[in-house]
Amino acid sequence: MAVQVIKTDKAPGAVGPYSQAIKAGNVLFASGQIALDPESGRLAGGGVTAQAEQCMKNVGALLEAAGMSYDNVVKTTVYITNMNFFGAVNAVYGKYFTNTLPARSCVAVAELPKGALVEVEVTAYAE
């Protein structure tokens, strides 16, 4: 099985010793995406809705770099720093997953890197 590092400047670079994503055969494992703007390196302003939007754009950039789309995503994990954000994040998330609804976990965590309010990671598959 071929293993390929996926890297794009359309999503934020890794902030540690890890890859943006790894494609192993037909499966993409994307690192969690917080709401960093890939151009400025700054966290998106405007609260949890704006951050969720930027997270999903970053995920989309990784999918595109791997030759995939949101329809290829089979599993997501969403991390939020407050369960009260669930509805707002869900509304944004639902705009991106319209055809194929992946399996999902959503968990509240004490905090996320760089003070982010939300983080999204995905696993995708393509034949």
N, CA, C and O atoms as CSV, one atom per row, in Angstrom:
chain,resi,resn,atom,element,x,y,z
A,1,MET,N,N,0.852,-1.176,0.000
A,1,MET,CA,C,0.000,0.000,0.000
A,1,MET,C,C,0.893,1.232,0.000
A,1,MET,O,O,1.846,1.321,0.773
A,2,ALA,N,N,0.577,2.173,-0.867
A,2,ALA,CA,C,1.331,3.417,-0.952
A,2,ALA,C,C,0.858,4.400,0.114
A,2,ALA,O,O,-0.340,4.550,0.351
A,3,VAL,N,N,1.812,5.063,0.748
A,3,VAL,CA,C,1.508,6.092,1.736
A,3,VAL,C,C,2.023,7.415,1.183
A,3,VAL,O,O,3.180,7.523,0.775
A,4,GLN,N,N,1.144,8.425,1.175
A,4,GLN,CA,C,1.475,9.724,0.592
A,4,GLN,C,C,1.169,10.828,1.593
A,4,GLN,O,O,0.090,10.856,2.185
A,5,VAL,N,N,2.116,11.732,1.781
A,5,VAL,CA,C,1.888,12.908,2.614
A,5,VAL,C,C,1.117,13.922,1.781
A,5,VAL,O,O,1.522,14.250,0.665
A,6,ILE,N,N,0.007,14.418,2.320
A,6,ILE,CA,C,-0.797,15.439,1.655
A,6,ILE,C,C,-0.460,16.779,2.292
A,6,ILE,O,O,-0.545,16.943,3.509
A,7,LYS,N,N,-0.081,17.722,1.460
A,7,LYS,CA,C,0.296,19.048,1.952
A,7,LYS,C,C,-0.237,20.092,0.984
A,7,LYS,O,O,-0.104,19.950,-0.231
A,8,THR,N,N,-0.839,21.137,1.528
A,8,THR,CA,C,-1.345,22.235,0.704
A,8,THR,C,C,-1.194,23.548,1.453
A,8,THR,O,O,-1.299,23.593,2.678
A,9,ASP,N,N,-0.949,24.609,0.711
A,9,ASP,CA,C,-0.887,25.933,1.337
A,9,ASP,C,C,-2.279,26.564,1.433
A,9,ASP,O,O,-2.419,27.693,1.903
A,10,LYS,N,N,-3.309,25.833,0.988
A,10,LYS,CA,C,-4.690,26.310,1.096
A,10,LYS,C,C,-5.311,25.957,2.448
A,10,LYS,O,O,-6.448,26.333,2.736
A,11,ALA,N,N,-4.560,25.236,3.267
A,11,ALA,CA,C,-4.952,24.925,4.648
A,11,ALA,C,C,-3.762,25.288,5.526
A,11,ALA,O,O,-2.628,25.322,5.048
A,12,PRO,N,N,-4.009,25.559,6.802
A,12,PRO,CA,C,-2.891,25.940,7.662
A,12,PRO,C,C,-1.857,24.826,7.773
A,12,PRO,O,O,-2.194,23.641,7.775
A,13,GLY,N,N,-0.600,25.228,7.865
A,13,GLY,CA,C,0.463,24.265,8.062
A,13,GLY,C,C,0.381,23.647,9.446
A,13,GLY,O,O,-0.244,24.199,10.353
A,14,ALA,N,N,1.006,22.520,9.593
A,14,ALA,CA,C,1.028,21.838,10.884
A,14,ALA,C,C,1.733,22.725,11.915
A,14,ALA,O,O,2.731,23.375,11.605
A,15,VAL,N,N,1.205,22.746,13.140
A,15,VAL,CA,C,1.810,23.531,14.221
A,15,VAL,C,C,2.645,22.638,15.130
A,15,VAL,O,O,2.956,23.012,16.261
A,16,GLY,N,N,3.001,21.481,14.645
A,16,GLY,CA,C,3.805,20.533,15.404
A,16,GLY,C,C,4.391,19.498,14.471
A,16,GLY,O,O,4.324,19.653,13.251
A,17,PRO,N,N,4.966,18.441,15.027
A,17,PRO,CA,C,5.592,17.400,14.204
A,17,PRO,C,C,4.587,16.385,13.670
A,17,PRO,O,O,4.583,15.225,14.084
A,18,TYR,N,N,3.741,16.827,12.753
A,18,TYR,CA,C,2.747,15.960,12.125
A,18,TYR,C,C,2.430,16.490,10.738
A,18,TYR,O,O,2.785,17.619,10.402
A,19,SER,N,N,1.766,15.679,9.940
A,19,SER,CA,C,1.370,16.053,8.578
A,19,SER,C,C,-0.041,16.606,8.575
A,19,SER,O,O,-0.846,16.276,9.447
A,20,GLN,N,N,-0.344,17.451,7.593
A,20,GLN,CA,C,-1.708,17.936,7.433
A,20,GLN,C,C,-2.645,16.756,7.204
A,20,GLN,O,O,-3.746,16.703,7.753
A,21,ALA,N,N,-2.192,15.816,6.389
A,21,ALA,CA,C,-2.985,14.617,6.115
A,21,ALA,C,C,-2.061,13.547,5.548
A,21,ALA,O,O,-0.993,13.837,5.008
A,22,ILE,N,N,-2.504,12.309,5.686
A,22,ILE,CA,C,-1.798,11.157,5.125
A,22,ILE,C,C,-2.819,10.349,4.331
A,22,ILE,O,O,-3.912,10.050,4.812
A,23,LYS,N,N,-2.438,10.007,3.110
A,23,LYS,CA,C,-3.282,9.143,2.291
A,23,LYS,C,C,-2.603,7.788,2.247
A,23,LYS,O,O,-1.495,7.654,1.729
A,24,ALA,N,N,-3.272,6.788,2.791
A,24,ALA,CA,C,-2.766,5.418,2.815
A,24,ALA,C,C,-3.651,4.590,1.895
A,24,ALA,O,O,-4.780,4.249,2.246
A,25,GLY,N,N,-3.134,4.271,0.725
A,25,GLY,CA,C,-3.968,3.596,-0.258
A,25,GLY,C,C,-5.103,4.516,-0.671
A,25,GLY,O,O,-4.870,5.618,-1.168
A,26,ASN,N,N,-6.325,4.063,-0.464
A,26,ASN,CA,C,-7.512,4.842,-0.826
A,26,ASN,C,C,-8.124,5.593,0.347
A,26,ASN,O,O,-9.208,6.161,0.222
A,27,VAL,N,N,-7.438,5.602,1.487
A,27,VAL,CA,C,-7.989,6.222,2.690
A,27,VAL,C,C,-7.175,7.459,3.065
A,27,VAL,O,O,-5.946,7.414,3.112
A,28,LEU,N,N,-7.867,8.550,3.327
A,28,LEU,CA,C,-7.240,9.788,3.771
A,28,LEU,C,C,-7.499,9.975,5.256
A,28,LEU,O,O,-8.640,9.901,5.711
A,29,PHE,N,N,-6.443,10.216,6.001
A,29,PHE,CA,C,-6.526,10.539,7.424
A,29,PHE,C,C,-6.060,11.980,7.570
A,29,PHE,O,O,-4.867,12.264,7.457
A,30,ALA,N,N,-6.992,12.887,7.818
A,30,ALA,CA,C,-6.653,14.302,7.933
A,30,ALA,C,C,-6.503,14.685,9.397
A,30,ALA,O,O,-7.318,14.312,10.241
A,31,SER,N,N,-5.451,15.430,9.679
A,31,SER,CA,C,-5.268,15.949,11.027
A,31,SER,C,C,-6.391,16.928,11.342
A,31,SER,O,O,-6.976,17.525,10.438
A,32,GLY,N,N,-6.684,17.086,12.611
A,32,GLY,CA,C,-7.730,18.014,13.030
A,32,GLY,C,C,-7.441,19.422,12.539
A,32,GLY,O,O,-6.306,19.896,12.595
A,33,GLN,N,N,-8.482,20.079,12.060
A,33,GLN,CA,C,-8.354,21.439,11.545
A,33,GLN,C,C,-9.041,22.412,12.475
A,33,GLN,O,O,-10.246,22.324,12.709
A,34,ILE,N,N,-8.254,23.353,13.010
A,34,ILE,CA,C,-8.847,24.455,13.762
A,34,ILE,C,C,-9.044,25.612,12.787
A,34,ILE,O,O,-8.716,25.495,11.606
A,35,ALA,N,N,-9.568,26.701,13.269
A,35,ALA,CA,C,-9.983,27.800,12.397
A,35,ALA,C,C,-8.862,28.779,12.076
A,35,ALA,O,O,-9.069,29.992,12.111
A,36,LEU,N,N,-7.684,28.265,11.765
A,36,LEU,CA,C,-6.594,29.147,11.353
A,36,LEU,C,C,-6.762,29.515,9.891
A,36,LEU,O,O,-6.989,28.649,9.045
A,37,ASP,N,N,-6.650,30.796,9.600
A,37,ASP,CA,C,-6.654,31.258,8.222
A,37,ASP,C,C,-5.304,30.875,7.620
A,37,ASP,O,O,-4.268,31.242,8.174
A,38,PRO,N,N,-5.287,30.146,6.499
A,38,PRO,CA,C,-4.020,29.687,5.956
A,38,PRO,C,C,-3.108,30.815,5.457
A,38,PRO,O,O,-1.891,30.643,5.394
A,39,GLU,N,N,-3.685,31.955,5.108
A,39,GLU,CA,C,-2.877,33.077,4.623
A,39,GLU,C,C,-2.250,33.863,5.759
A,39,GLU,O,O,-1.059,34.174,5.713
A,40,SER,N,N,-3.034,34.187,6.778
A,40,SER,CA,C,-2.523,35.023,7.865
A,40,SER,C,C,-1.961,34.222,9.025
A,40,SER,O,O,-1.145,34.726,9.797
A,41,GLY,N,N,-2.398,32.963,9.150
A,41,GLY,CA,C,-1.986,32.152,10.291
A,41,GLY,C,C,-2.722,32.510,11.571
A,41,GLY,O,O,-2.396,32.001,12.644
A,42,ARG,N,N,-3.708,33.377,11.461
A,42,ARG,CA,C,-4.472,33.822,12.633
A,42,ARG,C,C,-5.783,33.060,12.743
A,42,ARG,O,O,-6.344,32.593,11.751
A,43,LEU,N,N,-6.250,32.951,13.972
A,43,LEU,CA,C,-7.530,32.318,14.247
A,43,LEU,C,C,-8.652,33.193,13.714
A,43,LEU,O,O,-8.637,34.409,13.902
A,44,ALA,N,N,-9.621,32.583,13.052
A,44,ALA,CA,C,-10.772,33.317,12.517
A,44,ALA,C,C,-11.511,34.008,13.655
A,44,ALA,O,O,-11.728,33.417,14.713
A,45,GLY,N,N,-11.891,35.249,13.436
A,45,GLY,CA,C,-12.672,35.991,14.415
A,45,GLY,C,C,-14.149,35.764,14.186
A,45,GLY,O,O,-14.535,35.112,13.215
A,46,GLY,N,N,-14.974,36.289,15.061
A,46,GLY,CA,C,-16.409,36.210,14.852
A,46,GLY,C,C,-17.111,35.105,15.605
A,46,GLY,O,O,-18.290,34.851,15.360
A,47,GLY,N,N,-16.423,34.442,16.514
A,47,GLY,CA,C,-17.087,33.442,17.342
A,47,GLY,C,C,-17.102,32.058,16.734
A,47,GLY,O,O,-16.427,31.785,15.740
A,48,VAL,N,N,-17.889,31.183,17.354
A,48,VAL,CA,C,-17.860,29.765,17.003
A,48,VAL,C,C,-18.380,29.498,15.594
A,48,VAL,O,O,-17.881,28.586,14.934
A,49,THR,N,N,-19.346,30.244,15.114
A,49,THR,CA,C,-19.871,30.025,13.763
A,49,THR,C,C,-18.799,30.314,12.719
A,49,THR,O,O,-18.595,29.520,11.800
A,50,ALA,N,N,-18.120,31.440,12.856
A,50,ALA,CA,C,-17.043,31.792,11.923
A,50,ALA,C,C,-15.905,30.788,12.015
A,50,ALA,O,O,-15.300,30.440,11.001
A,51,GLN,N,N,-15.609,30.322,13.223
A,51,GLN,CA,C,-14.543,29.341,13.379
A,51,GLN,C,C,-14.931,27.999,12.749
A,51,GLN,O,O,-14.101,27.353,12.109
A,52,ALA,N,N,-16.162,27.587,12.925
A,52,ALA,CA,C,-16.612,26.334,12.317
A,52,ALA,C,C,-16.524,26.425,10.799
A,52,ALA,O,O,-16.124,25.465,10.140
A,53,GLU,N,N,-16.891,27.555,10.252
A,53,GLU,CA,C,-16.823,27.785,8.803
A,53,GLU,C,C,-15.380,27.645,8.311
A,53,GLU,O,O,-15.127,26.985,7.303
A,54,GLN,N,N,-14.440,28.265,9.018
A,54,GLN,CA,C,-13.034,28.186,8.610
A,54,GLN,C,C,-12.502,26.764,8.749
A,54,GLN,O,O,-11.731,26.306,7.906
A,55,CYS,N,N,-12.904,26.070,9.796
A,55,CYS,CA,C,-12.504,24.660,9.960
A,55,CYS,C,C,-12.938,23.846,8.753
A,55,CYS,O,O,-12.156,23.067,8.208
A,56,MET,N,N,-14.168,24.026,8.340
A,56,MET,CA,C,-14.695,23.244,7.220
A,56,MET,C,C,-14.003,23.618,5.905
A,56,MET,O,O,-13.788,22.754,5.055
A,57,LYS,N,N,-13.657,24.887,5.731
A,57,LYS,CA,C,-12.901,25.288,4.539
A,57,LYS,C,C,-11.526,24.640,4.544
A,57,LYS,O,O,-11.044,24.193,3.504
A,58,ASN,N,N,-10.891,24.589,5.715
A,58,ASN,CA,C,-9.578,23.954,5.819
A,58,ASN,C,C,-9.669,22.463,5.505
A,58,ASN,O,O,-8.815,21.915,4.808
A,59,VAL,N,N,-10.704,21.815,6.024
A,59,VAL,CA,C,-10.927,20.397,5.712
A,59,VAL,C,C,-11.105,20.229,4.208
A,59,VAL,O,O,-10.526,19.320,3.615
A,60,GLY,N,N,-11.892,21.089,3.594
A,60,GLY,CA,C,-12.123,21.020,2.152
A,60,GLY,C,C,-10.840,21.166,1.354
A,60,GLY,O,O,-10.667,20.494,0.337
A,61,ALA,N,N,-9.941,22.029,1.796
A,61,ALA,CA,C,-8.664,22.219,1.108
A,61,ALA,C,C,-7.822,20.942,1.163
A,61,ALA,O,O,-7.164,20.588,0.184
A,62,LEU,N,N,-7.842,20.257,2.301
A,62,LEU,CA,C,-7.106,18.994,2.417
A,62,LEU,C,C,-7.725,17.917,1.534
A,62,LEU,O,O,-7.015,17.156,0.876
A,63,LEU,N,N,-9.048,17.859,1.526
A,63,LEU,CA,C,-9.727,16.888,0.665
A,63,LEU,C,C,-9.382,17.141,-0.800
A,63,LEU,O,O,-9.071,16.209,-1.542
A,64,GLU,N,N,-9.440,18.396,-1.205
A,64,GLU,CA,C,-9.123,18.757,-2.588
A,64,GLU,C,C,-7.682,18.378,-2.933
A,64,GLU,O,O,-7.419,17.852,-4.014
A,65,ALA,N,N,-6.761,18.643,-2.026
A,65,ALA,CA,C,-5.346,18.311,-2.267
A,65,ALA,C,C,-5.145,16.811,-2.446
A,65,ALA,O,O,-4.197,16.379,-3.102
A,66,ALA,N,N,-6.040,16.020,-1.862
A,66,ALA,CA,C,-5.967,14.562,-1.980
A,66,ALA,C,C,-6.813,14.033,-3.129
A,66,ALA,O,O,-6.910,12.821,-3.320
A,67,GLY,N,N,-7.430,14.937,-3.901
A,67,GLY,CA,C,-8.280,14.511,-5.018
A,67,GLY,C,C,-9.631,13.999,-4.563
A,67,GLY,O,O,-10.247,13.173,-5.236
A,68,MET,N,N,-10.093,14.487,-3.421
A,68,MET,CA,C,-11.371,14.034,-2.852
A,68,MET,C,C,-12.283,15.232,-2.605
A,68,MET,O,O,-11.912,16.381,-2.843
A,69,SER,N,N,-13.487,14.929,-2.121
A,69,SER,CA,C,-14.452,15.969,-1.762
A,69,SER,C,C,-15.147,15.567,-0.461
A,69,SER,O,O,-14.880,14.502,0.096
A,70,TYR,N,N,-16.025,16.420,0.001
A,70,TYR,CA,C,-16.781,16.113,1.222
A,70,TYR,C,C,-17.574,14.815,1.074
A,70,TYR,O,O,-17.834,14.131,2.064
A,71,ASP,N,N,-17.960,14.472,-0.159
A,71,ASP,CA,C,-18.718,13.240,-0.383
A,71,ASP,C,C,-17.893,11.985,-0.109
A,71,ASP,O,O,-18.455,10.902,0.054
A,72,ASN,N,N,-16.580,12.116,-0.056
A,72,ASN,CA,C,-15.710,10.976,0.233
A,72,ASN,C,C,-15.503,10.743,1.727
A,72,ASN,O,O,-14.944,9.720,2.123
A,73,VAL,N,N,-15.946,11.678,2.553
A,73,VAL,CA,C,-15.713,11.569,3.997
A,73,VAL,C,C,-16.620,10.503,4.594
A,73,VAL,O,O,-17.835,10.516,4.393
A,74,VAL,N,N,-16.011,9.579,5.333
A,74,VAL,CA,C,-16.771,8.490,5.950
A,74,VAL,C,C,-16.896,8.644,7.464
A,74,VAL,O,O,-17.792,8.057,8.070
A,75,LYS,N,N,-16.004,9.431,8.086
A,75,LYS,CA,C,-16.034,9.608,9.546
A,75,LYS,C,C,-15.465,10.972,9.901
A,75,LYS,O,O,-14.451,11.400,9.347
A,76,THR,N,N,-16.121,11.642,10.820
A,76,THR,CA,C,-15.601,12.902,11.341
A,76,THR,C,C,-15.595,12.851,12.865
A,76,THR,O,O,-16.367,12.129,13.497
A,77,THR,N,N,-14.703,13.637,13.417
A,77,THR,CA,C,-14.728,13.895,14.854
A,77,THR,C,C,-14.689,15.405,15.019
A,77,THR,O,O,-13.814,16.080,14.476
A,78,VAL,N,N,-15.641,15.920,15.770
A,78,VAL,CA,C,-15.742,17.352,16.025
A,78,VAL,C,C,-15.466,17.578,17.505
A,78,VAL,O,O,-16.070,16.948,18.373
A,79,TYR,N,N,-14.546,18.485,17.768
A,79,TYR,CA,C,-14.206,18.854,19.142
A,79,TYR,C,C,-14.673,20.288,19.364
A,79,TYR,O,O,-14.367,21.174,18.566
A,80,ILE,N,N,-15.409,20.514,20.438
A,80,ILE,CA,C,-15.846,21.869,20.781
A,80,ILE,C,C,-15.512,22.125,22.249
A,80,ILE,O,O,-15.470,21.202,23.062
A,81,THR,N,N,-15.278,23.378,22.566
A,81,THR,CA,C,-14.883,23.700,23.940
A,81,THR,C,C,-16.071,23.945,24.860
A,81,THR,O,O,-15.900,24.164,26.059
A,82,ASN,N,N,-17.279,23.906,24.294
A,82,ASN,CA,C,-18.482,24.102,25.097
A,82,ASN,C,C,-19.650,23.424,24.376
A,82,ASN,O,O,-19.891,23.711,23.204
A,83,MET,N,N,-20.364,22.547,25.039
A,83,MET,CA,C,-21.474,21.841,24.392
A,83,MET,C,C,-22.579,22.796,23.948
A,83,MET,O,O,-23.411,22.428,23.119
A,84,ASN,N,N,-22.599,23.999,24.479
A,84,ASN,CA,C,-23.565,24.990,24.015
A,84,ASN,C,C,-23.298,25.410,22.570
A,84,ASN,O,O,-24.166,26.010,21.936
A,85,PHE,N,N,-22.115,25.104,22.042
A,85,PHE,CA,C,-21.769,25.420,20.655
A,85,PHE,C,C,-22.318,24.384,19.672
A,85,PHE,O,O,-22.242,24.583,18.459
A,86,PHE,N,N,-22.864,23.290,20.179
A,86,PHE,CA,C,-23.266,22.167,19.335
A,86,PHE,C,C,-24.180,22.598,18.187
A,86,PHE,O,O,-23.929,22.240,17.037
A,87,GLY,N,N,-25.220,23.349,18.477
A,87,GLY,CA,C,-26.189,23.754,17.447
A,87,GLY,C,C,-25.567,24.621,16.371
A,87,GLY,O,O,-25.822,24.409,15.185
A,88,ALA,N,N,-24.759,25.588,16.759
A,88,ALA,CA,C,-24.128,26.494,15.798
A,88,ALA,C,C,-23.149,25.733,14.902
A,88,ALA,O,O,-23.119,25.941,13.689
A,89,VAL,N,N,-22.362,24.862,15.499
A,89,VAL,CA,C,-21.401,24.078,14.724
A,89,VAL,C,C,-22.145,23.121,13.800
A,89,VAL,O,O,-21.758,22.951,12.643
A,90,ASN,N,N,-23.194,22.503,14.292
A,90,ASN,CA,C,-23.993,21.582,13.492
A,90,ASN,C,C,-24.571,22.268,12.261
A,90,ASN,O,O,-24.608,21.680,11.180
A,91,ALA,N,N,-25.023,23.513,12.422
A,91,ALA,CA,C,-25.608,24.258,11.300
A,91,ALA,C,C,-24.571,24.483,10.205
A,91,ALA,O,O,-24.874,24.327,9.022
A,92,VAL,N,N,-23.361,24.846,10.587
A,92,VAL,CA,C,-22.293,25.045,9.601
A,92,VAL,C,C,-21.913,23.708,8.974
A,92,VAL,O,O,-21.824,23.597,7.751
A,93,TYR,N,N,-21.693,22.711,9.793
A,93,TYR,CA,C,-21.300,21.372,9.352
A,93,TYR,C,C,-22.295,20.843,8.311
A,93,TYR,O,O,-21.890,20.254,7.308
A,94,GLY,N,N,-23.575,21.049,8.544
A,94,GLY,CA,C,-24.622,20.555,7.655
A,94,GLY,C,C,-24.609,21.185,6.273
A,94,GLY,O,O,-25.151,20.612,5.328
A,95,LYS,N,N,-24.001,22.352,6.140
A,95,LYS,CA,C,-23.885,22.988,4.824
A,95,LYS,C,C,-22.853,22.291,3.949
A,95,LYS,O,O,-22.913,22.392,2.723
A,96,TYR,N,N,-21.925,21.598,4.550
A,96,TYR,CA,C,-20.841,20.955,3.814
A,96,TYR,C,C,-21.108,19.478,3.529
A,96,TYR,O,O,-20.646,18.945,2.520
A,97,PHE,N,N,-21.841,18.829,4.402
A,97,PHE,CA,C,-22.182,17.421,4.205
A,97,PHE,C,C,-23.651,17.335,3.860
A,97,PHE,O,O,-24.508,17.330,4.745
A,98,THR,N,N,-23.945,17.268,2.561
A,98,THR,CA,C,-25.337,17.283,2.104
A,98,THR,C,C,-25.745,15.988,1.432
A,98,THR,O,O,-26.893,15.563,1.564
A,99,ASN,N,N,-24.830,15.347,0.710
A,99,ASN,CA,C,-25.164,14.115,0.003
A,99,ASN,C,C,-24.888,12.893,0.865
A,99,ASN,O,O,-25.800,12.150,1.227
A,100,THR,N,N,-23.629,12.702,1.181
A,100,THR,CA,C,-23.223,11.568,2.004
A,100,THR,C,C,-22.982,12.077,3.413
A,100,THR,O,O,-22.094,12.900,3.635
A,101,LEU,N,N,-23.760,11.597,4.358
A,101,LEU,CA,C,-23.589,12.022,5.750
A,101,LEU,C,C,-22.662,11.030,6.447
A,101,LEU,O,O,-23.029,9.873,6.654
A,102,PRO,N,N,-21.450,11.487,6.813
A,102,PRO,CA,C,-20.504,10.568,7.433
A,102,PRO,C,C,-20.904,10.218,8.863
A,102,PRO,O,O,-21.690,10.922,9.497
A,103,ALA,N,N,-20.349,9.122,9.350
A,103,ALA,CA,C,-20.466,8.827,10.781
A,103,ALA,C,C,-19.743,9.950,11.517
A,103,ALA,O,O,-18.807,10.538,10.976
A,104,ARG,N,N,-20.168,10.257,12.752
A,104,ARG,CA,C,-19.568,11.403,13.454
A,104,ARG,C,C,-19.575,11.204,14.947
A,104,ARG,O,O,-20.481,10.596,15.516
A,105,SER,N,N,-18.538,11.734,15.567
A,105,SER,CA,C,-18.487,11.893,17.016
A,105,SER,C,C,-18.326,13.382,17.287
A,105,SER,O,O,-17.663,14.084,16.524
A,106,CYS,N,N,-18.920,13.862,18.355
A,106,CYS,CA,C,-18.743,15.251,18.769
A,106,CYS,C,C,-18.505,15.241,20.271
A,106,CYS,O,O,-19.320,14.730,21.040
A,107,VAL,N,N,-17.384,15.810,20.674
A,107,VAL,CA,C,-17.046,15.807,22.090
A,107,VAL,C,C,-16.658,17.205,22.545
A,107,VAL,O,O,-16.082,17.985,21.788
A,108,ALA,N,N,-16.984,17.504,23.791
A,108,ALA,CA,C,-16.548,18.756,24.406
A,108,ALA,C,C,-15.209,18.498,25.077
A,108,ALA,O,O,-15.022,17.487,25.754
A,109,VAL,N,N,-14.287,19.421,24.881
A,109,VAL,CA,C,-12.946,19.316,25.450
A,109,VAL,C,C,-12.647,20.574,26.272
A,109,VAL,O,O,-13.283,21.612,26.087
A,110,ALA,N,N,-11.682,20.468,27.170
A,110,ALA,CA,C,-11.335,21.598,28.032
A,110,ALA,C,C,-10.787,22.766,27.227
A,110,ALA,O,O,-11.153,23.914,27.475
A,111,GLU,N,N,-9.924,22.489,26.275
A,111,GLU,CA,C,-9.409,23.545,25.410
A,111,GLU,C,C,-8.789,22.940,24.161
A,111,GLU,O,O,-8.510,21.743,24.095
A,112,LEU,N,N,-8.579,23.815,23.160
A,112,LEU,CA,C,-7.997,23.408,21.882
A,112,LEU,C,C,-6.777,24.285,21.600
A,112,LEU,O,O,-6.629,25.349,22.202
A,113,PRO,N,N,-5.906,23.851,20.696
A,113,PRO,CA,C,-4.724,24.648,20.380
A,113,PRO,C,C,-5.072,26.073,19.953
A,113,PRO,O,O,-6.085,26.316,19.296
A,114,LYS,N,N,-4.213,26.996,20.342
A,114,LYS,CA,C,-4.309,28.406,19.948
A,114,LYS,C,C,-5.588,29.089,20.417
A,114,LYS,O,O,-5.932,30.157,19.912
A,115,GLY,N,N,-6.308,28.485,21.386
A,115,GLY,CA,C,-7.541,29.084,21.894
A,115,GLY,C,C,-8.735,28.876,20.990
A,115,GLY,O,O,-9.748,29.558,21.143
A,116,ALA,N,N,-8.641,27.949,20.051
A,116,ALA,CA,C,-9.758,27.673,19.133
A,116,ALA,C,C,-10.971,27.166,19.910
A,116,ALA,O,O,-10.844,26.599,20.996
A,117,LEU,N,N,-12.141,27.383,19.328
A,117,LEU,CA,C,-13.405,26.942,19.933
A,117,LEU,C,C,-13.888,25.623,19.346
A,117,LEU,O,O,-14.685,24.915,19.962
A,118,VAL,N,N,-13.399,25.295,18.146
A,118,VAL,CA,C,-13.846,24.086,17.445
A,118,VAL,C,C,-12.687,23.519,16.622
A,118,VAL,O,O,-11.825,24.256,16.142
A,119,GLU,N,N,-12.689,22.197,16.472
A,119,GLU,CA,C,-11.716,21.500,15.631
A,119,GLU,C,C,-12.449,20.351,14.945
A,119,GLU,O,O,-13.297,19.694,15.548
A,120,VAL,N,N,-12.113,20.119,13.684
A,120,VAL,CA,C,-12.762,19.053,12.915
A,120,VAL,C,C,-11.681,18.191,12.266
A,120,VAL,O,O,-10.772,18.704,11.614
A,121,GLU,N,N,-11.792,16.882,12.452
A,121,GLU,CA,C,-10.910,15.959,11.751
A,121,GLU,C,C,-11.762,14.984,10.951
A,121,GLU,O,O,-12.890,14.669,11.329
A,122,VAL,N,N,-11.205,14.512,9.840
A,122,VAL,CA,C,-11.967,13.628,8.963
A,122,VAL,C,C,-11.125,12.455,8.501
A,122,VAL,O,O,-9.896,12.513,8.442
A,123,THR,N,N,-11.841,11.384,8.175
A,123,THR,CA,C,-11.293,10.239,7.471
A,123,THR,C,C,-12.138,10.085,6.217
A,123,THR,O,O,-13.367,10.082,6.283
A,124,ALA,N,N,-11.468,9.957,5.064
A,124,ALA,CA,C,-12.187,9.873,3.795
A,124,ALA,C,C,-11.693,8.666,3.007
A,124,ALA,O,O,-10.594,8.160,3.235
A,125,TYR,N,N,-12.529,8.218,2.075
A,125,TYR,CA,C,-12.225,7.040,1.258
A,125,TYR,C,C,-12.610,7.324,-0.191
A,125,TYR,O,O,-13.657,7.912,-0.464
A,126,ALA,N,N,-11.756,6.900,-1.106
A,126,ALA,CA,C,-12.079,7.001,-2.542
A,126,ALA,C,C,-11.560,5.753,-3.236
A,126,ALA,O,O,-10.485,5.252,-2.906
A,127,GLU,N,N,-12.317,5.259,-4.188
A,127,GLU,CA,C,-11.880,4.068,-4.943
A,127,GLU,C,C,-10.909,4.457,-6.024
A,127,GLU,O,O,-10.430,3.596,-6.762
